Amino acid sequence: MKNLKLSLVAVAMLCTATTFGAEIEKVVKVDTIKTATEKKDRSKDVLLNANSATDPRIVPIGLPAAYTIVEQDGLPAVYFWDPNPTQVHWRNEFSLAQVSSNKMSETALQQGEVGIAVTSKSMLGGPQFKGRMKYEGSTNGKHLFDVNVSGPLAKNWFYSLSMYQNFDPGSTKLAYTNYRDRAAFYTAQLTHKYDKGQFTFGYKHTDIHLLQNVDQQAPFIWVGDGSIKELEGFKVGQDTYSPISGRATYMDLLTGKMQNLGYNDGAHYKTHEGRFLLDHKLNDGWDLAVKAKVSTNNFSQINDATSNILLNQTRYYADDLSGTEVYKGDVQRRLFNLYQGHSTDALFLATLTHKTDHHKWVFGFLDYFNDSENAHSSAQHDHEVKANPRALLFNGNEFFNFNASAEYIDGWENKLGGYVMDTWTPNDIFKITYGARGEWFSLGVNNIPQVRCPNFYLGGTNNQGEKIALQHWTLPGFNYAVSVIPTIHITKNFGFDGEFNQFTMYRHLQGFYGTGAPAYSNRPHTLGRAGVYWNHPLVSVVSSFVYVYRKNDAGRISVPNPDGSGSVMCNYTQALRTMGWKTDVLFTPGKGFKLNVVFTLQSPKIAAYKFSAFGTDYDYAGKYQTGMSNVLLDITPSWTNGKFNISTTIRYSSKKYANLANSVYFNGFWETFAQASYKVNKYLSFTANVVNYLNQRGASGNVPGSALIVDATPYYGTVIAGTYIRPFEASFGARINF
């Protein structure tokens, strides 16, 4: 420990989240209808992300979240995000006609997932020729082109063609490639309309080089009071901390052969997607919708994660052929992770809807299938602690400890089930939405049961002399979801609003990356909300108490020996509980002006967290969850005057704990966004957007090895490497409609 400075390995991206619990619709009358403005506001709240320009914002619900569920035309954009990232299939581009958000209950019933979902609809062709074109450039050198044209093709046949091209170097300029995100999307859709409905065939192809997991961290000093300060000579968010060579040597997990790879080639995704959509009107007011798609993703992705910083080292440079150039100073150790494989989704959903005077029924039948292979090869490497760092040798090698962290899965999952939802409005006082979902979940997977060690590969042997081979697992089970959402209108403008969700989720293939089956086969969730609303021409208020509980979490944690002799990997079990109060206030004091304030006070606690290490049992029940804030605040004023609109979002997250003992923490910080637009005429408009216009610095994550640390004094003034929010960036764009 004395020759080692702690590092910050980010386990949670800076979610920038403020919305707690379910999205609450503003109730304006019994038969609630959301206006176009409300749809736009809900979409913006989901899509403003302080970490990524292309990922939807992760909206917290009192539980740690890894991604945002995204739907397109009622189907999930991907079956599951690991190893198949959403943003290589879906982005908010012109192939979409509408983007908004769903409540937690809708997500639980329709998708069997936890969280607030982004929902979108495709841009289909119509009887009139239409075109949309957008260009956006930024102060970081980003260039984005987005085009859609649609119109008639033949009698009752219509087309829609889209192209999205993103050339984004990012705020930190990588030495070995021009773009941190080089994405190309091509979409074509053919629609036929007939007397009782329409059907659509669609195809999408994407080709993406995405390096956000290569350079998402930076070194800084943890002062000790929760604040950070920059290292001399390193500008966080402007200087790159990715090795300047941009190349890696690794051992192929499947063959044991040594390979060389450039980072840009190693972060490459190619997808193909075919879809079919049918909307058909049946007799007696019933509507049938059938949605189906098959998508494939052949991927190679890299995560180059920082680990510990070694103090006062003397090393030789890896790129010095003479072997004489010496480096003296601190050394950053990294874990290079290469994931290679494929993921195929086959998704089918059929729904029947029927609306009467007092009921709106939805019946759904679904069959979701995924087949994935993911071979995870790993290696460690060292470099300087500075901008554009050069690689350093360790015991004469640039890369070492091959595949000691290797993982492998090859398997399939299937969800076969259905759901029913109804909104019952018996009178002008009471309305209730309720529903249930049931699905038979099945899984079959091959993984590697042998303990990992250096030079680990399929067909070899590990340090215990065991032959490294595959083992097969199956996991069948039943998932269910029950949701109830009552609304009571005491008066025209005042009433009570609530929500209750209870559901289970079986473990995905992700749970089999280790040496065996996951400790728990499924995780029960309880999500509740109860509150009041009040509407007035000048102010609307929705205020709710929210309760969230999840159990049967399990995983592995690195625990250092208190005597400093080393560390061990321990299995833990966990349950999480959050209680909070959220208040959403919308002020409309004058013509064209709106002010939306969302305040959340929450207590994200660990209900149970147990593991055993070095002969001692540890229990962290009652501690706060790491990486989550107690206070969240969103302030969004906007003003519209004729053709001109301007708005800003100011978002605050209070301090976040970085270890289980709650002795290491990061101070709260503000995130800021600003948007302006001017509509010249119906054909042309201009936009301007600014991210982080206050140029704030913020960090989040956990400190590995600090789980048992009660006194954080030894950490004061240490250099760590962690994630950060996006630095200042201004972008300007033009949109043409024709």
C-alpha positions in Angstrom: 0.0 0.0 0.0 2.9 2.4 0.7 4.2 2.3 -2.8 0.8 2.4 -4.4 -1.6 5.3 -5.0 -5.2 4.4 -5.2 -7.0 4.7 -8.5 -10.6 5.4 -9.4 -12.1 2.7 -11.6 -15.5 4.0 -12.7 -18.3 1.5 -12.2 -21.0 4.1 -12.9 -20.8 6.6 -15.6 -21.7 10.1 -14.4 -25.4 9.5 -14.9 -26.4 13.1 -14.4 -29.7 11.9 -13.3 -32.3 13.8 -11.4 -35.6 12.2 -12.2 -36.4 9.8 -9.4 -39.1 7.2 -9.8 -41.7 7.1 -12.5 -42.3 9.9 -15.0 -45.4 11.7 -13.7 -47.7 13.0 -16.3 -49.3 16.4 -15.6 -53.1 15.7 -15.1 -55.1 18.5 -16.7 -58.5 16.7 -17.0 -60.0 13.2 -16.7 -59.0 12.0 -20.2 -55.4 13.2 -20.0 -53.9 14.2 -23.3 -50.2 15.2 -23.5 -49.5 18.3 -25.6 -46.7 18.5 -28.1 -44.8 20.7 -25.7 -45.0 18.1 -22.9 -43.8 15.4 -25.3 -40.8 17.6 -26.2 -40.0 18.3 -22.6 -40.1 14.6 -21.6 -37.9 13.7 -24.6 -35.3 16.4 -23.6 -35.2 15.2 -20.0 -34.3 11.7 -21.1 -31.8 12.6 -23.9 -29.6 15.3 -22.3 -26.6 13.3 -21.2 -23.5 14.9 -19.6 -21.3 12.0 -20.5 -22.2 11.1 -24.0 -23.5 13.1 -27.0 -25.2 10.0 -28.5 -26.3 7.8 -25.5 -29.7 8.6 -24.0 -29.5 10.0 -20.5 -29.6 7.4 -17.8 -32.5 8.4 -15.5 -32.1 7.0 -12.0 -35.0 5.4 -10.1 -33.2 4.9 -6.8 -31.1 1.9 -8.1 -27.8 1.8 -9.8 -28.4 1.7 -13.6 -26.2 0.7 -16.4 -28.3 1.8 -19.4 -31.5 3.3 -20.6 -34.1 0.9 -22.2 -34.9 2.2 -25.7 -37.9 1.1 -27.8 -38.5 1.7 -31.5 -41.9 0.9 -32.8 -42.8 -1.0 -29.7 -39.8 -3.3 -29.8 -36.6 -2.9 -27.8 -33.7 -1.5 -29.8 -31.6 -4.4 -28.5 -32.6 -7.5 -26.5 -30.0 -6.6 -23.8 -27.1 -4.0 -23.8 -24.3 -6.5 -22.9 -22.6 -7.3 -25.2 -24.8 -5.4 -27.7 -24.7 -1.6 -27.0 -27.9 0.3 -27.8 -26.1 3.2 -29.5 -24.7 1.1 -32.3 -28.3 0.2 -33.3 -30.2 3.4 -32.3 -29.6 7.1 -32.1 -32.0 10.1 -32.2 -31.7 10.7 -35.9 -34.0 11.6 -38.8 -35.1 8.0 -39.4 -37.3 8.6 -36.4 -40.5 10.7 -36.4 -41.0 10.9 -32.6 -39.0 10.4 -29.4 -40.5 10.5 -25.9 -40.5 8.5 -22.7 -42.5 5.8 -21.0 -43.3 5.4 -17.3 -41.8 2.6 -15.2 -45.0 0.7 -15.2 -45.2 0.7 -19.0 -41.6 -0.5 -19.2 -42.2 -3.3 -16.6 -45.3 -4.6 -18.3 -44.3 -4.2 -22.0 -40.6 -5.0 -21.8 -40.1 -6.8 -18.4 -37.3 -4.4 -17.6 -36.7 -1.8 -14.8 -36.5 1.9 -15.5 -37.9 4.7 -17.6 -37.7 3.8 -21.3 -37.1 6.0 -24.3 -39.8 5.2 -26.9 -39.6 6.2 -30.5 -41.5 5.8 -33.8 -40.0 5.4 -37.3 -40.4 8.0 -40.0 -42.6 6.4 -42.6 -43.4 7.6 -46.1 -46.7 9.4 -47.0 -48.5 10.8 -50.0 -46.5 14.0 -50.1 -42.8 14.3 -50.8 -40.9 15.5 -47.8 -37.3 16.0 -46.9 -35.4 16.9 -43.8 -31.7 17.8 -43.6 -29.5 18.7 -40.7 -25.9 19.8 -40.3 -24.2 20.3 -36.9 -20.7 21.4 -36.2 -19.0 21.9 -32.8 -16.0 23.7 -31.3 -14.4 20.3 -30.9 -14.4 19.7 -34.6 -17.4 17.5 -34.8 -19.4 17.3 -38.0 -22.8 15.6 -38.2 -25.0 15.1 -41.2 -28.5 13.8 -41.0 -30.9 13.4 -44.0 -34.3 11.9 -44.6 -36.5 11.9 -47.7 -39.9 10.3 -47.9 -42.8 10.2 -50.3 -45.0 8.2 -52.7 -43.4 5.4 -54.8 -46.5 3.9 -56.6 -50.2 3.7 -55.9 -50.5 3.1 -52.1 -46.8 2.5 -51.8 -44.5 4.9 -50.0 -40.8 5.1 -49.1 -38.6 6.6 -46.5 -34.8 6.8 -46.8 -32.4 8.1 -44.2 -28.7 8.6 -43.8 -26.9 9.6 -40.6 -23.1 10.4 -40.6 -21.2 11.4 -37.4 -17.6 12.5 -37.4 -16.8 13.3 -33.8 -13.2 13.6 -32.6 -14.3 14.2 -29.0 -12.9 16.8 -26.6 -9.7 14.8 -26.2 -7.9 14.3 -29.5 -6.7 10.8 -29.8 -3.2 10.5 -31.4 -3.9 7.3 -33.4 -7.3 8.1 -35.1 -9.2 11.1 -36.3 -12.5 10.3 -34.6 -13.6 9.0 -31.2 -17.1 8.3 -32.7 -17.3 7.6 -36.4 -20.8 6.4 -37.1 -22.7 5.7 -40.3 -26.4 4.7 -40.3 -28.4 3.8 -43.4 -32.2 3.2 -43.2 -34.7 2.3 -45.9 -38.4 1.6 -45.3 -41.2 0.7 -47.7 -44.8 1.1 -46.7 -48.0 -0.1 -48.3 -51.4 1.3 -47.2 -54.7 -0.4 -47.8 -58.3 0.0 -46.7 -57.9 -1.3 -43.1 -54.3 -0.5 -42.4 -50.7 -0.6 -43.6 -47.6 -2.7 -43.4 -43.9 -1.7 -43.6 -40.7 -3.5 -44.5 -37.5 -1.8 -43.2 -33.8 -2.4 -43.4 -31.0 -0.6 -41.4 -27.2 -1.0 -41.6 -24.7 0.7 -39.3 -20.9 0.8 -39.4 -19.3 2.3 -36.3 -15.9 2.9 -34.8 -16.6 3.8 -31.1 -13.7 4.6 -28.8 -15.5 6.1 -25.8 -14.4 3.2 -23.5 -10.7 3.8 -24.4 -10.4 7.4 -23.3 -13.2 8.0 -20.7 -10.9 8.6 -17.7 -8.3 11.2 -16.6 -5.9 11.6 -13.7 -6.6 14.1 -11.0 -5.9 14.6 -7.3 -8.4 13.7 -4.7 -7.9 16.4 -2.1 -9.6 14.7 0.8 -12.5 17.0 1.3 -14.5 15.4 -1.6 -13.0 17.9 -4.1 -10.6 17.2 -7.0 -7.9 19.3 -8.6 -6.1 18.9 -11.8 -2.5 17.6 -12.2 0.0 20.1 -13.4 0.2 19.9 -17.2 -3.1 17.9 -17.6 -6.4 19.5 -18.5 -9.3 17.1 -17.6 -11.6 16.7 -20.6 -9.1 18.3 -23.0 -6.0 16.2 -22.8 -6.1 12.5 -23.7 -5.0 9.8 -21.2 -5.0 7.1 -23.8 -1.6 5.6 -24.7 -0.2 7.5 -27.7 0.6 4.3 -29.7 -3.0 3.2 -29.8 -1.9 -0.5 -30.3 -2.2 -3.6 -28.1 -0.7 -7.0 -27.9 -3.0 -9.7 -26.5 -3.4 -13.5 -26.3 -6.5 -14.7 -28.2 -8.7 -16.5 -25.6 -10.0 -19.0 -28.1 -6.7 -20.0 -29.7 -3.9 -19.0 -27.3 -2.1 -17.2 -30.2 -0.5 -13.8 -29.7 -2.1 -11.0 -31.7 -1.5 -7.3 -32.4 -4.4 -4.9 -32.8 -4.9 -1.2 -33.4 -7.4 0.4 -31.0 -9.5 1.9 -33.9 -9.8 -1.5 -35.6 -10.5 -3.1 -32.2 -13.5 -0.9 -31.5 -15.6 -1.7 -34.6 -19.3 -2.7 -34.9 -21.2 -3.7 -38.0 -25.0 -4.3 -37.7 -27.8 -5.4 -40.0 -31.4 -5.2 -39.1 -34.6 -6.2 -41.0 -38.0 -5.3 -39.6 -41.7 -5.8 -40.4 -44.6 -3.6 -39.0 -48.3 -4.2 -39.5 -51.2 -2.1 -38.3 -54.6 -3.5 -39.1 -58.1 -2.5 -38.1 -60.4 -5.4 -37.1 -64.1 -5.4 -36.6 -65.9 -3.9 -33.6 -63.2 -1.4 -32.8 -60.3 -3.7 -32.3 -56.9 -2.9 -33.7 -54.1 -5.4 -34.4 -50.4 -4.5 -34.5 -47.7 -6.9 -35.4 -44.0 -6.0 -35.0 -41.0 -8.2 -35.8 -37.3 -7.7 -36.4 -34.1 -9.6 -36.8 -30.8 -7.8 -36.1 -27.2 -8.9 -36.0 -24.1 -7.2 -34.5 -20.6 -8.5 -35.3 -18.5 -6.6 -32.8 -15.0 -6.0 -31.5 -15.0 -3.6 -28.6 -12.3 -2.3 -26.3 -12.4 -1.1 -22.7 -9.0 0.2 -21.5 -9.7 0.7 -17.8 -7.3 2.5 -15.4 -6.4 0.6 -12.2 -3.7 1.5 -9.7 -1.0 4.2 -9.9 2.4 3.0 -8.9 4.6 5.6 -7.1 8.2 6.6 -7.9 9.0 4.0 -10.5 12.1 3.7 -12.8 11.1 2.3 -16.2 12.2 2.0 -19.8 10.1 3.3 -22.7 8.4 0.6 -24.8 8.8 2.6 -28.0 12.6 3.2 -27.5 14.3 0.7 -29.7 17.7 1.4 -28.2 16.4 0.4 -24.8 18.3 3.2 -23.0 15.7 6.0 -22.5 14.7 6.0 -18.8 11.5 7.3 -17.2 11.3 8.1 -13.5 8.0 9.0 -11.9 4.5 7.7 -11.2 3.2 4.9 -13.5 -0.4 4.3 -14.5 -1.4 0.6 -14.7 -4.3 -0.3 -17.0 -6.4 -3.4 -17.8 -6.9 -3.8 -21.5 -10.1 -5.7 -22.3 -11.0 -6.9 -25.8 -14.5 -8.2 -26.4 -15.1 -10.0 -29.7 -18.1 -11.9 -31.0 -21.6 -11.6 -32.3 -25.1 -10.9 -31.0 -28.3 -11.8 -32.9 -31.8 -10.7 -31.8 -35.1 -12.1 -33.2 -38.0 -10.2 -31.7 -41.7 -10.6 -32.2 -44.7 -8.7 -30.6 -48.4 -8.7 -31.5 -50.8 -6.4 -29.7 -54.6 -6.1 -29.7 -56.1 -2.8 -28.5 -59.7 -1.9 -27.9 -61.2 1.4 -26.6 -64.7 1.8 -25.2 -66.3 4.7 -23.3 -64.6 3.7 -20.0 -61.8 1.3 -20.9 -58.7 1.2 -23.1 -57.5 -2.4 -23.3 -54.1 -3.6 -24.6 -53.3 -7.3 -25.0 -49.7 -8.3 -26.0 -48.1 -11.5 -27.0 -44.3 -11.6 -27.4 -41.4 -13.9 -28.2 -37.9 -12.4 -27.7 -34.8 -14.4 -28.6 -31.1 -13.6 -28.4 -28.0 -15.6 -29.4 -24.6 -14.2 -28.3 -21.0 -15.1 -28.2 -18.5 -12.9 -26.3 -14.9 -13.8 -25.9 -13.1 -11.4 -23.5 -9.3 -11.4 -23.8 -7.4 -9.2 -21.3 -3.9 -7.9 -20.6 -2.2 -5.3 -18.4 0.0 -2.5 -19.5 1.7 0.6 -18.0 2.2 4.2 -19.1 3.3 7.6 -17.9 1.0 9.7 -15.8 0.7 12.6 -18.2 -1.1 13.7 -21.3 -0.6 11.6 -24.5 1.3 9.1 -22.4 4.0 6.8 -23.8 4.0 3.1 -23.0 6.4 1.8 -20.4 8.0 -1.7 -20.0 7.3 -3.9 -17.0 9.9 -6.7 -16.6 10.9 -6.2 -20.2 7.3 -6.4 -21.6 4.9 -3.8 -22.8 1.8 -6.0 -22.2 1.7 -8.8 -19.6 -0.6 -10.9 -17.4 -2.5 -12.1 -20.5 -6.1 -13.3 -19.9 -5.9 -13.3 -16.1 -9.3 -11.5 -16.2 -10.7 -13.5 -19.2 -14.4 -14.2 -19.6 -16.4 -16.2 -22.1 -20.0 -16.9 -22.8 -21.7 -18.6 -25.8 -25.4 -19.0 -25.4 -29.0 -18.0 -26.0 -31.9 -16.5 -24.1 -35.7 -16.6 -24.9 -38.7 -14.7 -23.4 -42.1 -16.1 -24.3 -45.1 -14.5 -22.7 -47.7 -11.8 -22.8 -49.2 -8.9 -20.9 -52.6 -7.1 -20.5 -53.1 -3.5 -19.7 -56.3 -1.5 -19.1 -57.1 2.1 -18.3 -60.5 2.2 -16.6 -62.3 5.6 -16.2 -65.6 4.9 -14.5 -66.4 8.6 -13.8 -64.9 12.1 -13.7 -63.3 11.4 -10.3 -61.5 8.1 -10.6 -59.1 6.6 -13.1 -56.9 3.5 -12.8 -54.4 1.9 -15.1 -53.5 -1.6 -14.2 -51.9 -4.6 -15.8 -50.0 -7.9 -15.5 -47.3 -9.6 -17.4 -46.1 -13.2 -17.4 -43.2 -14.7 -19.4 -41.4 -18.0 -19.5 -37.7 -17.3 -19.5 -35.2 -19.9 -20.7 -31.4 -19.8 -21.2 -28.6 -22.1 -22.3 -25.0 -21.0 -22.1 -21.4 -22.3 -22.3 -18.9 -20.6 -20.0 -15.5 -21.4 -18.6 -15.6 -22.9 -15.0 -11.8 -23.0 -14.4 -10.1 -20.4 -12.2 -8.3 -17.7 -14.3 -4.6 -17.3 -14.4 -1.9 -15.6 -16.6 -1.7 -17.1 -20.1 -5.2 -18.5 -19.8 -6.9 -19.8 -23.0 -9.3 -22.5 -24.2 -7.5 -25.8 -24.6 -4.7 -24.9 -22.2 -4.3 -25.5 -18.5 -4.5 -23.2 -15.5 -2.3 -23.0 -12.4 -4.2 -25.8 -10.7 -3.4 -28.1 -13.7 -7.1 -28.1 -14.8 -7.8 -28.4 -18.5 -9.5 -25.2 -19.7 -12.7 -26.3 -21.4 -16.3 -25.2 -21.6 -19.2 -26.1 -19.3 -22.9 -25.9 -20.1 -25.6 -24.3 -18.0 -29.4 -23.9 -18.3 -31.6 -21.5 -16.4 -35.4 -21.8 -16.9 -37.9 -19.8 -14.9 -41.0 -17.6 -14.8 -41.0 -13.8 -14.7 -44.0 -11.8 -13.8 -45.0 -8.1 -13.4 -48.0 -6.5 -11.8 -48.7 -2.7 -12.0 -51.4 -0.5 -10.6 -51.6 3.3 -11.3 -54.6 5.0 -9.6 -55.5 8.7 -10.1 -58.2 10.4 -8.0 -59.5 13.8 -9.2 -60.8 15.6 -6.0 -61.5 18.7 -8.0 -60.8 19.8 -11.6 -57.3 20.9 -10.6 -56.4 18.8 -7.5 -56.1 15.2 -6.9 -54.0 12.1 -5.8 -51.7 10.1 -8.0 -49.8 6.9 -7.4 -48.1 3.8 -8.8 -47.2 0.4 -7.7 -45.0 -2.2 -9.6 -43.9 -5.6 -8.5 -41.9 -7.8 -10.9 -39.0 -10.3 -11.2 -36.1 -10.5 -13.7 -34.1 -13.6 -14.4 -30.4 -13.2 -14.9 -29.2 -12.6 -18.4 -26.2 -14.3 -20.1 -24.2 -11.5 -18.4 -24.5 -13.5 -15.1 -22.4 -16.3 -16.4 -19.2 -14.4 -17.2 -17.6 -15.9 -14.1 -16.7 -19.6 -13.3 -20.2 -20.8 -12.5 -23.9 -19.9 -12.4 -24.9 -16.6 -10.7 -25.6 -16.8 -6.9 -29.3 -15.8 -7.5 -31.3 -16.9 -10.6 -33.7 -13.9 -10.4 -34.1 -10.5 -8.8 -37.4 -9.2 -7.4 -38.2 -5.5 -7.7 -40.7 -3.4 -5.8 -41.4 0.2 -7.0 -44.0 2.4 -5.5 -45.1 6.0 -5.8 -47.8 8.0 -4.0 -48.5 11.8 -4.2 -50.7 14.7 -5.1 -51.0 17.1 -8.0 -52.4 20.6 -8.3 -52.9 22.5 -11.6 -53.3 26.3 -12.0 -52.8 28.6 -15.0 -49.7 30.0 -13.3 -48.2 26.9 -11.6 -48.6 23.1 -11.8 -47.2 20.9 -9.0 -46.8 17.1 -8.7 -45.3 15.9 -5.5 -44.7 12.2 -4.7 -43.2 9.8 -2.2 -41.2 7.0 -3.9 -40.1 3.6 -2.6 -37.7 1.3 -4.5 -36.5 -2.1 -3.3 -34.4 -4.8 -5.0 -32.9 -8.0 -3.6 -30.9 -10.9 -4.8 -28.0 -8.9 -6.2 -24.7 -10.8 -6.2 -21.2 -10.2 -7.6 -17.4 -10.1 -6.8 -15.4 -7.5 -5.0 -11.6 -7.1 -4.6 -10.8 -6.9 -0.8 -7.3 -5.9 0.4 -5.8 -7.8 3.3 -5.7 -5.4 6.4 -2.0 -6.4 6.9 -1.1 -5.1 3.4 0.0 -8.4 2.0 -2.3 -8.5 -1.0 -6.0 -8.8 -1.9 -8.6 -11.5 -2.7 -11.7 -11.6 -4.8 -14.8 -12.2 -2.6 -18.4 -13.0 -3.5 -21.0 -10.7 -2.1 -24.8 -10.7 -1.8 -26.7 -7.5 -1.8 -30.2 -5.8 -1.4 -30.9 -2.2 -2.1 -33.6 0.1 -0.7 -34.4 3.8 -1.6 -37.0 6.1 -0.2 -37.4 9.6 -1.4 -39.6 12.6 -2.2 -39.8 14.2 -5.6 -41.5 17.5 -6.4 -42.0 18.7 -10.0 -43.1 22.3 -10.4 -44.0 24.0 -13.7 -44.3 27.8 -13.6 -45.9 29.7 -16.5 -45.9 33.3 -15.3 -46.0 35.1 -18.6 -46.4 34.7 -22.3 -43.8 32.5 -23.8 -41.9 31.9 -20.5 -41.8 28.6 -18.6 -39.8 27.5 -15.6 -39.6 23.8 -14.7 -38.1 22.8 -11.3 -37.6 19.2 -10.3 -36.4 18.6 -6.7 -35.6 15.1 -5.3 -34.6 14.3 -1.7 -33.8 10.6 -1.4 -32.0 8.1 0.8 -30.4 5.4 -1.4 -29.4 2.8 1.3 -27.9 -0.6 1.2 -30.4 -3.0 2.8 -28.0 -5.9 2.9 -24.4 -6.3 1.8 -22.4 -9.3 3.1 -19.1 -11.0 2.3 -16.4 -12.9 4.1 -12.6 -12.2 3.8 -9.6 -13.2 5.9 -11.7 -15.0 8.4 -14.0 -12.0 9.1 -17.6 -11.5 8.1 -18.5 -8.0 6.8 -22.0 -6.5 6.6 -22.6 -3.0 5.2 -26.4 -2.8 5.7 -27.5 0.7 6.4 -24.7 2.4 4.4 -25.4 4.6 1.4 -25.1 3.2 -2.1 -22.0 4.2 -3.9 -22.2 6.6 -6.8 -25.7 7.9 -5.9 -26.7 11.3 -4.6 -29.2 12.2 -1.8 -30.2 15.5 -3.4 -31.0 16.1 -7.0 -32.2 19.3 -8.6 -33.2 20.2 -12.2 -33.9 23.9 -13.1 -35.1 24.5 -16.7 -36.2 27.9 -17.8 -37.3 28.5 -21.4 -38.6 31.5 -23.3 -40.2 31.6 -26.7 -40.8 34.9 -28.6 -42.1 34.4 -32.1 -39.6 32.5 -34.2 -36.9 32.6 -31.4 -36.6 30.1 -28.5 -34.0 29.8 -25.8 -33.7 27.5 -22.8 -31.2 26.2 -20.3 -31.0 23.2 -18.0 -29.1 23.4 -14.8 -28.7 20.1 -13.0 -27.2 19.5 -9.5 -26.2 16.2 -7.9 -25.1 16.2 -4.3 -22.1 14.3 -3.0 -21.6 10.6 -3.9 -19.9 8.0 -1.8 -17.0 6.1 -3.4 -16.6 3.1 -1.0 -18.8 0.8 1.0 -17.7 2.2 4.3 -18.9 5.7 3.2 -15.5 7.2 4.2 -14.4 8.3 0.7 -16.7 10.6 -1.3 -16.9 13.1 -4.1 -18.5 16.5 -3.7 -21.7 17.4 -5.6 -21.4 19.3 -8.9 -23.5 21.2 -11.4 -24.1 20.3 -15.0 -25.3 22.9 -17.4 -26.9 22.8 -20.9 -28.2 25.6 -23.1 -30.1 25.6 -26.3 -31.3 28.3 -28.7 -33.1 28.1 -32.1 -34.4 30.6 -34.7 -36.9 29.7 -37.3 -36.3 31.8 -40.4 -39.3 30.3 -42.3 -40.9 27.0 -42.7 -37.9 25.7 -44.7 -34.9 26.9 -42.7 -34.0 27.1 -39.0 -30.8 27.5 -37.1 -29.8 26.1 -33.7 -27.1 26.6 -31.1 -26.3 24.3 -28.2 -23.8 24.5 -25.3 -22.7 21.7 -23.0 -21.2 22.5 -19.6 -21.1 26.3 -20.2 -19.8 26.8 -16.6 -17.0 24.3 -17.4 -17.6 22.4 -14.2 -15.4 19.5 -13.1 -17.0 16.4 -11.5 -16.0 12.8 -10.7 -17.9 9.7 -9.7 -17.3 6.0 -9.2 -15.7 3.9 -6.5 -12.2 3.4 -5.2 -11.1 -0.2 -5.6 -9.6 -1.7 -2.5 -11.2 0.8 -0.2 -14.2 -1.3 1.0 -12.8 -1.8 4.5 -11.3 1.7 4.9 -13.0 3.6 7.7 -10.4 6.3 8.0 -9.9 8.0 4.6 -6.9 10.2 5.8 -4.3 8.1 4.0 -6.1 8.9 0.7 -5.8 12.7 1.0 -3.8 14.2 -1.8 -3.5 10.9 -3.8 -3.6 10.8 -7.6 -6.4 8.7 -9.0 -7.8 8.2 -12.4 -11.6 8.4 -13.0 -14.4 9.4 -15.2 -15.5 13.0 -15.7 -18.4 14.9 -17.2 -18.2 16.3 -20.7 -16.2 19.6 -20.8 -17.4 22.8 -22.4 -18.6 22.3 -26.0 -20.6 24.6 -28.2 -22.3 23.4 -31.4 -24.1 25.2 -34.2 -26.5 23.7 -36.7 -28.8 24.4 -39.6 -32.0 22.4 -40.5 -33.7 22.5 -43.9 -37.2 21.2 -44.5 -38.2 20.6 -48.1 
